[in-house]
Amino acid sequence: MCESMEMSMIARQAAQAVTELLEQANLQPGQILVVGCSSSEIVGGHIGKNSSMQAAAAVYSAIAPIVKQKKLYLAAQCCEHLNRAIILEAEAAEKYGYEPVSVCPWPHAGGSWATTCWQNFAAPVAVEEIQAHAGLDIGGTLIGMHLRRVAVPVRLSLDHIGKAHILCARTRPRLIGGERAHYTPYTGQE
């Protein structure tokens, strides 16, 4: 398969995955979607060993317009060389009180995905951690540390983007009070 056809397929799969996730997650404008993405895994390599700016760009070109249309914030998880820091818009960091740190990703420290987001965001900043409302993990990047406390798995109609396995989650408030408690229905609003 030629590279342009392969990148087109990756973009279609990424768009489908994020669309299905957002339908099930019921996020509200201003909430955060964290995406961890191993471009190495997407192209059939081993995580951290075959970084592909082209695969990261294909995923970004598919996901970013959908996230923007829903008025959500996109957060990009860096690789382990930056301790899985998060790249997001400065506006989101300020809104949620996340303190920026002094680092910017590049393909070999942060990864192709975080680098692509850094290059395309209007005012990117790096922060050490967040509590996102939903997440998409492409290729086993372990986004769980950046989700709010109660994560609920979300199953999609596809389980791969390129050659990378994907896992998704949404979050919900904690249920407290025990068997006598009555709970409000969760609508995705905080």
N, C-alpha and C positions, 0 to 999 in steps of 0.2 A: 504494500500500500504506500502511495507517495506521501511525503510529509504533510503537504497542504491538506490532503484528504484526511489524514490521521488527526491533524490539529482541528479540523472542522468537526470530526466525530467527537473529539474530546470536548470541544465547546458545546456541542449539542447535548452531550451527556451531563455536563456541568450545569447547563441551563435547566435541564429536566430535573436534576437532583435538587437544586436550590428551589425551584418552583414547587415541587412536591413537599419539600421540607417546610417551606413558608406557609403552604396551605394547611398543613397539620399543626404547625407551631402557633398559629394565630397571633403573631407578633403585632404590636402596635407601633405606630410611627414614633421614632426616636429611640427604639430599643436596639440592642446590639446582636448581630449575628457574627459569631467567630468562625473562621475557616482556617483549618490547618491543612496544608497541601504539600505532599511530597511529589514534586515534579519528577523526581527519580523513579518513584514507584509507578507513576502514570505512564512513563515510557518503557516500563519493564525492567528497570534497574533496581538496585538495592537502595533503600532510603539513605540519603546523605552521600551517595556515591556517584550519581549520574545526573546532576542538576541540569534542568532544561528550562531556559528562559522562554523558549517557544511554547512549551506545555503550560507554564505558569501564565503566559500572556493569553493563551487560549481559554484557560479557566477564568481569568480576570475579565476578559472581553464578554464572557457569557454571564457571569455572576453579577458584576458591578451594576449594569443597567437595571437588572431586576431588583436588586437591593435599593438602588436609588429611587426607582419608581414606587417602591413601598415605603419610602422615606425612613429607611432604617440606616443604622451605622454598620459598616463592614469593618471587622477587625481581623487582621492577618496574624496568625501565630508564626513566630520565627522558629527556626530549628534549635536543636539543643546547644549549639555553639553560642547562642545568645540567651541561653537558659529559658528558651520558649517565651521570650518577651513578646509583646503584642504591638503591632503597628496599627494605628487608627488615626482618624482625623482629630486635630487639636480640639475642635468643637466638642467632640464626643468625650474626650478626656476631661475637658473642663466641666461639661454637664454632669458627669458622674464622679468627679473629684479624683480622677486618677492622675498621679504625679508623673510627669514626663521624666525620662532618664536620657542621658547623653550617649546615644549610639544610633547608628543607621545601618540597616542590613545591606549586605551584598551577597551574591550567589553562594559564596563559600563560608559565610558566617551570618546566618539569618535565613538563607535559602532564596531560591528563585521566586517563590510565591511572595514572601515578605518584601523582597526587592522590587518586584513588579508593582505591588500595592504602594510602596513608598514612592515610586516614580510616578504613579498615577493619581494619588490622593492630592487634594487641593492644598492641605497644610498638614502633612504627616508628622506624627510624633511617635516615639516608642515609650511604652510603659511596661512595668514589670508584671502586672497581673490585672485581670478584670473579672467581672462576674457577668458573662453574657447570658442572654435570654434563650438562645438556641445556638446550635453548632453543627458544622459539617466537617468531618474528619476524612480527608482523602489520603489514603496510604499509610494509616497507622501513626499519625503524628501526635496522638495523645492529647486532645484538646480538653479533656475533662477537667483539668485544673483551672480552666478559664470559664467554666459554666457556673451558674448560680447553684446553690447547695443541693436542690432536689432536681436531678436530671432524669428525664423519662426518654427511653429509646424511641426512635421514630423509624419505622420501616418504610422503605421506598419501593417502587416497582423495579428499580435497578440497584445493583450492589457493587458496581464498578464505574470508575471514570478512567478511560484508557485501560491500563492493566492494574490500576490501584483499587483495592477494596475501599469501600466507603462505609462509614457509620455516622448516624445522625442522632441528635437529641434535641428535645425542647426542655424547658424547665417549668416548674410550678412552685407556688409557695408551699412551705412545710405545713403539714396537717398537725395541729396540736390539740390537746384536750382529751384524747381518749374516746372510749365508746359512747359516752354521753353527749359528746360535742355534736353540733350541727355545723356543717361546712357550707360556705358560700360557693357557688359555682365559679370556677376559674375561667376568666375570659381572656387572659393574656395581658390584662392591664395591671399595673402595679398598684 
